Amino acid sequence: MQHELAFRASLLRMAKLRRFLRLRSRNGGLDFASTVASFLFFFLATGCEKREAPPSAPPPEVEVTDVVEQNVPIYQEWVAQLNGQVNADITPKVQGYLMKKDYSEGFFVRKGQLLYQIDPRPFVAALDQAKAQLAVAVAGKSEAENNVARDRPLAAQSAIPQKQLDTDISNLAATTAQVDAAKASLVEAQLNLSWTKIFSPIDGIAGISNANVGDLVGTTTKMTTVSQVNPIRAYFNISESEYLGKAQMIARLIQGGRNQTKPLPVKFIQTNGIAFPATGKIVLVNREVASQTGTIQLAAEFPNKDGILRPGGFGNIHIQTGTIDHALLVPQAAVIEVQSMYQVVVVSPDNKAMFRPVKVGERVGKDWIITEGMKPGEKVIVEGFMKVRQGTPVSTKPYVVASVNESN
């Protein structure tokens, strides 16, 4: 409608100009200079016509929220790596050819479950040989005992030389020692035969096999590794200054040991950002501060019945280290950071935007603790502060946090 009115006004001005030029031409004609002067005079005159001022823009709409005062728990996080409390390297105790692999790689195994079978035939033969040597030694000892029993009364009656009896006694001692040695060889042969079957020493998850059927394996062959994963440990390091700041709490943990009545709850944040459902506790504080890194190692233990957490995995240890009473919270989106300086936009009681410098503390979820510059109940702009200047009137509406499905 405004464009149509402006167009009609232009047509009216052009009609006036034509009438003006016709009148001048009737009165004696127009030269070029007078025509241009008349043209400029006309437009200057028409341009000075009073125009209606455009309507003023409404105040910008912004979303505001109240400064909240509450007690806030303070959490700290450290990078951690998972590992089993026991990682058993499966190494054979005898040398031989591998006949059988009797477990599924990457699956749970039980303590005492058969993992490998080495060819037992050479060890069966060695056992039979040890049994035969023991029988020979026993026979020799029996003969020596008979000689001593026979010659002892004869030597007492001087029917035989005493030297012969002494020889019989020495032979008996020698054959007795041979029997003991043969028994030890028999036990060793039995052990070697039993070691051809390799069992899991712990409950855990068995890794990939490094030995295949038909391979010659020995005491230096690392066949696989079985890791205890229930419970599993998360190892992390804290700086010496952090340790000194929490020394009293750590001392209570050390004194309580594994029988803590109120263990410090520990959460493990996985690499996908989701918290592991089970809560852990601190079970290890190393005896020393590492001289190269200036840190001290701790470990938290978590129940891991289903084996979700695996050795070697990374994540974050999440621990509540304190509480700030009467903390003032505003959404992080309401805080403006410029060259390490922070400010917020406060809405005054008369609905005007006022920029105010503040000091910030810890971040708590999606909020920020304001340590200086704010009062409880004040309103801050969360959305729309880019549209305002100092003292600009604003139209406010409550800030609503968008709902997001988060898994803890």
C-alpha positions as CSV (number, residue, x, y, z in Angstrom):
1,M,0.0,0.0,0.0
2,Q,2.9,2.4,0.8
3,H,4.5,1.7,-2.5
4,E,1.3,2.4,-4.4
5,L,0.8,5.8,-2.6
6,A,4.4,6.8,-3.3
7,F,3.9,5.9,-7.0
8,R,0.7,8.1,-7.2
9,A,2.5,11.0,-5.5
10,S,5.3,10.8,-8.2
11,L,2.8,10.8,-11.0
12,L,1.1,13.9,-9.5
13,R,4.5,15.7,-9.3
14,M,5.3,14.9,-12.9
15,A,1.9,16.3,-14.0
16,K,2.6,19.5,-12.1
17,L,6.0,19.8,-13.8
18,R,4.5,19.4,-17.3
19,R,1.9,22.1,-16.6
20,F,4.7,24.4,-15.4
21,L,6.8,23.9,-18.5
22,R,3.9,24.5,-20.8
23,L,3.1,27.8,-19.1
24,R,6.7,28.9,-19.4
25,S,6.8,28.0,-23.0
26,R,3.7,30.1,-23.8
27,N,5.3,33.1,-22.1
28,G,8.2,33.3,-24.4
29,G,10.0,29.9,-24.5
30,L,12.6,28.3,-22.3
31,D,16.3,28.2,-22.8
32,F,18.4,25.3,-21.5
33,A,19.6,27.0,-18.3
34,S,16.2,28.2,-17.3
35,T,14.8,24.8,-17.9
36,V,17.3,23.0,-15.7
37,A,16.9,25.7,-13.0
38,S,13.2,25.3,-13.1
39,F,13.5,21.5,-12.9
40,L,15.8,21.7,-9.9
41,F,13.6,24.2,-8.2
42,F,10.6,22.0,-8.6
43,F,12.1,18.9,-7.1
44,L,13.7,20.8,-4.3
45,A,10.3,22.3,-3.5
46,T,8.5,19.0,-3.7
47,G,11.3,17.3,-1.7
48,C,10.8,19.6,1.2
49,E,7.3,18.4,1.6
50,K,6.6,17.1,5.1
51,R,6.6,13.3,5.3
52,E,5.1,11.1,7.9
53,A,7.7,9.5,10.3
54,P,7.9,5.7,10.3
55,P,6.5,3.9,13.4
56,S,9.1,3.0,16.1
57,A,10.3,-0.6,16.4
58,P,9.1,-2.6,19.4
59,P,11.6,-3.6,22.1
60,P,13.6,-6.7,21.3
61,E,12.3,-9.9,22.9
62,V,14.8,-11.8,25.1
63,E,14.6,-14.9,27.3
64,V,15.6,-14.5,30.9
65,T,16.1,-16.6,34.0
66,D,16.5,-15.9,37.7
67,V,19.9,-16.2,39.5
68,V,19.5,-19.3,41.7
69,E,21.1,-19.7,45.1
70,Q,21.8,-23.3,46.3
71,N,24.4,-25.6,47.8
72,V,26.4,-27.1,44.9
73,P,28.5,-30.3,45.1
74,I,31.9,-29.9,43.5
75,Y,33.3,-32.8,41.3
76,Q,36.7,-33.4,39.8
77,E,37.6,-35.7,37.0
78,W,40.8,-37.5,36.1
79,V,41.7,-39.6,33.1
80,A,41.9,-43.3,34.0
81,Q,42.8,-46.5,32.3
82,L,41.2,-49.9,33.1
83,N,43.1,-53.0,34.0
84,G,42.4,-56.2,35.7
85,Q,43.7,-56.7,39.2
86,V,45.2,-60.0,37.9
87,N,46.4,-60.5,34.4
88,A,47.7,-64.1,34.2
89,D,50.0,-64.9,31.3
90,I,49.4,-68.5,30.3
91,T,52.8,-70.1,29.8
92,P,53.4,-73.9,29.6
93,K,55.7,-75.5,32.2
94,V,56.9,-78.2,29.9
95,Q,57.9,-78.2,26.3
96,G,56.0,-80.2,23.7
97,Y,53.7,-80.0,20.6
98,L,50.3,-78.4,21.1
99,M,47.6,-80.9,20.4
100,K,44.4,-79.0,21.4
101,K,43.1,-75.5,22.1
102,D,40.0,-75.9,24.3
103,Y,38.6,-72.4,24.9
104,S,36.9,-69.6,22.9
105,E,39.0,-66.5,22.4
106,G,37.6,-63.4,24.1
107,F,35.1,-65.4,26.2
108,F,34.8,-65.9,29.9
109,V,36.7,-68.8,31.4
110,R,36.5,-70.3,34.9
111,K,39.3,-71.1,37.3
112,G,40.4,-74.6,36.5
113,Q,38.9,-74.7,33.0
114,L,41.1,-76.5,30.4
115,L,42.7,-74.1,27.9
116,Y,45.4,-76.2,26.1
117,Q,46.5,-79.8,25.8
118,I,50.2,-80.6,25.0
119,D,51.0,-84.0,23.5
120,P,51.3,-86.2,26.6
121,R,52.9,-89.3,25.1
122,P,56.6,-88.4,25.8
123,F,55.6,-87.6,29.4
124,V,53.7,-90.9,29.8
125,A,56.9,-92.7,28.7
126,A,59.0,-90.7,31.1
127,L,56.6,-91.6,33.9
128,D,56.8,-95.3,33.1
129,Q,60.6,-95.1,33.1
130,A,60.5,-93.4,36.5
131,K,58.3,-96.1,37.8
132,A,60.7,-98.8,36.6
133,Q,63.7,-97.0,38.1
134,L,61.9,-96.8,41.4
135,A,61.2,-100.5,41.3
136,V,64.9,-101.2,40.6
137,A,65.9,-99.0,43.5
138,V,63.4,-100.6,45.8
139,A,64.8,-104.1,44.9
140,G,68.3,-103.0,45.5
141,K,67.3,-101.6,48.9
142,S,65.6,-104.8,49.8
143,E,68.7,-106.8,49.0
144,A,70.8,-104.5,51.0
145,E,68.5,-104.8,54.0
146,N,68.6,-108.6,53.7
147,N,72.4,-108.6,53.7
148,V,72.6,-106.4,56.8
149,A,70.0,-108.6,58.6
150,R,72.0,-111.7,57.7
151,D,75.5,-110.5,58.4
152,R,74.9,-108.6,61.7
153,P,74.6,-111.7,64.0
154,L,77.5,-113.4,62.1
155,A,79.7,-110.4,62.7
156,A,78.7,-110.4,66.3
157,Q,80.0,-114.0,66.6
158,S,83.1,-113.1,64.6
159,A,82.1,-115.6,62.0
160,I,82.6,-112.9,59.3
161,P,84.9,-109.8,59.3
162,Q,83.4,-106.6,60.7
163,K,84.4,-104.9,57.5
164,Q,81.9,-107.0,55.5
165,L,79.1,-105.8,57.8
166,D,80.2,-102.2,57.4
167,T,80.0,-102.7,53.7
168,D,76.5,-104.1,53.9
169,I,75.4,-101.1,56.0
170,S,76.9,-98.7,53.5
171,N,75.2,-100.5,50.6
172,L,71.9,-100.2,52.5
173,A,72.3,-96.4,52.9
174,A,73.1,-96.0,49.2
175,T,70.2,-98.1,48.0
176,T,67.9,-96.1,50.4
177,A,69.1,-92.9,48.8
178,Q,68.5,-94.4,45.3
179,V,64.9,-95.2,46.3
180,D,64.4,-91.6,47.5
181,A,65.8,-90.2,44.2
182,A,63.7,-92.6,42.2
183,K,60.6,-91.4,44.1
184,A,61.5,-87.8,43.4
185,S,61.9,-88.6,39.7
186,L,58.5,-90.3,39.7
187,V,56.9,-87.2,41.2
188,E,58.6,-85.0,38.6
189,A,57.4,-87.3,35.8
190,Q,53.9,-87.2,37.2
191,L,54.0,-83.3,37.4
192,N,55.3,-83.0,33.9
193,L,52.5,-85.2,32.6
194,S,49.9,-83.2,34.5
195,W,51.4,-80.0,33.1
196,T,50.6,-81.1,29.6
197,K,47.0,-79.9,30.4
198,I,47.0,-76.2,30.9
199,F,44.2,-74.8,33.0
200,S,43.0,-71.2,33.7
201,P,44.4,-70.0,37.1
202,I,41.6,-67.5,37.6
203,D,38.1,-66.5,36.6
204,G,38.3,-63.9,33.8
205,I,38.3,-63.3,30.1
206,A,40.8,-65.2,27.9
207,G,42.5,-63.3,25.2
208,I,43.6,-64.2,21.6
209,S,45.8,-67.3,21.4
210,N,49.4,-66.9,20.3
211,A,49.9,-70.6,19.8
212,N,48.2,-72.9,17.3
213,V,47.7,-76.6,17.2
214,G,50.9,-78.3,16.1
215,D,53.2,-75.6,17.4
216,L,56.2,-76.5,19.5
217,V,55.6,-74.6,22.8
218,G,57.9,-74.2,25.8
219,T,58.5,-72.4,29.0
220,T,59.1,-69.1,27.2
221,T,56.0,-69.3,25.1
222,K,53.3,-66.8,26.1
223,M,50.2,-68.6,24.8
224,T,47.5,-66.2,25.9
225,T,46.5,-63.9,28.8
226,V,43.5,-64.3,31.2
227,S,42.4,-61.1,32.8
228,Q,40.3,-60.7,35.9
229,V,37.5,-58.3,35.0
230,N,35.1,-58.7,37.9
231,P,35.9,-56.5,39.8
232,I,38.0,-54.3,37.4
233,R,40.2,-51.4,38.4
234,A,40.6,-47.9,36.9
235,Y,44.0,-46.5,37.5
236,F,44.5,-42.7,37.5
237,N,47.1,-40.2,38.7
238,I,46.6,-37.0,40.7
239,S,49.1,-34.2,41.1
240,E,51.0,-33.8,44.4
241,S,49.2,-30.5,45.1
242,E,45.8,-32.2,44.6
243,Y,47.0,-35.0,46.9
244,L,48.0,-32.6,49.6
245,G,44.7,-30.8,49.3
246,K,42.9,-34.1,50.0
247,A,45.5,-35.7,52.2
248,Q,43.1,-36.1,55.2
249,M,40.4,-37.7,53.1
250,I,43.0,-40.1,51.5
251,A,44.4,-40.9,54.9
252,R,41.0,-42.0,56.1
253,L,40.7,-44.2,53.0
254,I,44.1,-45.8,53.7
255,Q,43.3,-46.5,57.3
256,G,39.9,-48.0,56.5
257,G,41.3,-50.1,53.7
258,R,39.0,-52.5,52.0
259,N,36.7,-52.6,55.1
260,Q,35.6,-48.9,54.7
261,T,32.2,-48.4,56.4
262,K,31.4,-45.3,54.2
263,P,33.6,-45.6,51.1
264,L,33.9,-42.6,48.9
265,P,31.6,-43.1,45.9
266,V,33.4,-43.1,42.6
267,K,31.8,-42.9,39.1
268,F,33.5,-44.0,35.9
269,I,32.6,-41.9,32.8
270,Q,33.2,-44.0,29.7
271,T,34.7,-42.6,26.4
272,N,31.2,-42.3,24.9
273,G,30.3,-39.8,27.7
274,I,27.9,-42.3,29.5
275,A,28.5,-43.1,33.2
276,F,29.1,-46.7,34.0
277,P,26.0,-47.8,36.1
278,A,27.9,-49.4,39.0
279,T,29.6,-47.2,41.6
280,G,33.1,-47.9,42.6
281,K,35.4,-47.2,45.5
282,I,39.1,-46.3,46.0
283,V,41.1,-49.4,46.8
284,L,44.7,-48.3,46.1
285,V,46.8,-45.3,46.9
286,N,50.4,-45.8,45.8
287,R,53.2,-45.5,48.4
288,E,55.1,-42.7,46.7
289,V,54.9,-39.6,44.5
290,A,56.5,-40.3,41.1
291,S,59.7,-38.2,40.8
292,Q,59.4,-37.9,37.0
293,T,55.8,-36.7,36.9
294,G,55.1,-35.4,40.4
295,T,51.9,-37.4,40.6
296,I,50.6,-40.2,42.8
297,Q,48.7,-43.2,41.5
298,L,45.3,-44.3,42.8
299,A,43.0,-47.0,41.7
300,A,39.2,-47.4,42.0
301,E,37.5,-50.8,41.8
302,F,34.2,-51.4,40.1
303,P,31.9,-54.4,40.0
304,N,31.9,-55.7,36.4
305,K,29.8,-58.8,36.3
306,D,28.9,-58.7,32.6
307,G,32.4,-57.7,31.5
308,I,31.4,-54.4,29.9
309,L,34.5,-52.7,31.0
310,R,37.6,-54.3,29.5
311,P,41.3,-54.0,30.3
312,G,43.1,-51.2,28.4
313,G,40.0,-49.0,28.1
314,F,40.1,-45.3,28.9
315,G,37.6,-43.1,30.7
316,N,37.3,-40.5,33.4
317,I,37.1,-41.0,37.2
318,H,34.4,-38.7,38.6
319,I,34.6,-37.9,42.3
320,Q,32.8,-35.4,44.5
321,T,35.6,-33.5,46.3
322,G,33.6,-30.9,48.2
323,T,30.5,-28.6,48.4
324,I,30.0,-24.9,47.9
325,D,27.3,-23.5,50.1
326,H,25.0,-20.7,48.9
327,A,26.4,-20.7,45.4
328,L,24.9,-18.4,42.8
329,L,24.1,-20.2,39.5
330,V,23.4,-18.9,36.0
331,P,23.3,-20.9,32.8
332,Q,26.6,-21.0,31.0
333,A,24.8,-19.6,27.9
334,A,24.2,-16.3,29.8
335,V,27.9,-15.6,30.4
336,I,29.8,-13.5,27.9
337,E,33.5,-14.1,27.8
338,V,35.7,-11.4,26.1
339,Q,39.5,-11.7,26.5
340,S,39.3,-13.6,29.8
341,M,36.8,-11.1,31.2
342,Y,33.3,-12.2,32.0
343,Q,30.0,-10.3,32.0
344,V,26.2,-10.9,32.0
345,V,23.3,-8.9,30.8
346,V,20.9,-8.1,33.7
347,V,17.3,-7.0,33.2
348,S,16.6,-4.1,35.6
349,P,13.2,-3.7,37.3
350,D,12.1,-1.3,34.6
351,N,12.9,-3.9,31.9
352,K,16.2,-2.4,30.6
353,A,19.3,-4.3,29.6
354,M,22.3,-3.6,31.8
355,F,25.7,-5.2,31.0
356,R,27.5,-6.1,34.2
357,P,31.0,-7.6,34.8
358,V,31.2,-10.7,37.0
359,K,33.6,-13.2,38.3
360,V,33.0,-16.9,37.7
361,G,33.9,-20.1,39.5
362,E,33.3,-23.8,38.8
363,R,31.1,-25.1,36.1
364,V,28.3,-27.3,37.4
365,G,26.6,-29.2,34.6
366,K,25.1,-26.5,32.3
367,D,25.4,-23.8,34.9
368,W,28.2,-21.5,36.0
369,I,28.9,-20.4,39.6
370,I,29.1,-16.6,39.9
371,T,31.4,-15.7,42.7
372,E,31.1,-11.9,42.4
373,G,28.8,-9.4,40.8
374,M,25.4,-11.0,41.2
375,K,22.6,-11.2,43.8
376,P,20.0,-14.0,44.3
377,G,16.7,-13.4,42.3
378,E,18.2,-11.0,39.7
379,K,17.2,-11.7,36.1
380,V,19.8,-12.4,33.4
381,I,19.3,-12.7,29.7
382,V,20.1,-16.2,28.4
383,E,18.9,-15.8,24.8
384,G,18.9,-12.6,22.8
385,F,21.5,-10.5,24.5
386,M,23.2,-9.9,21.1
387,K,20.2,-7.8,20.1
388,V,20.5,-5.3,23.0
389,R,22.8,-2.5,24.1
390,Q,23.3,-0.8,27.4
391,G,20.0,0.6,28.7
392,T,17.9,-0.9,25.8
393,P,14.3,-1.6,26.8
394,V,13.5,-5.3,26.3
395,S,10.5,-7.5,26.2
396,T,11.1,-10.6,28.4
397,K,9.9,-14.1,28.5
398,P,11.1,-17.1,30.6
399,Y,14.0,-19.1,29.4
400,V,13.1,-22.8,28.9
401,V,15.9,-25.4,28.7
402,A,15.5,-27.7,25.8
403,S,14.8,-31.3,26.9
404,V,17.5,-33.7,25.9
405,N,17.5,-37.4,26.6
406,E,20.6,-38.1,28.6
407,S,21.8,-41.5,29.9
408,N,23.7,-41.5,33.1
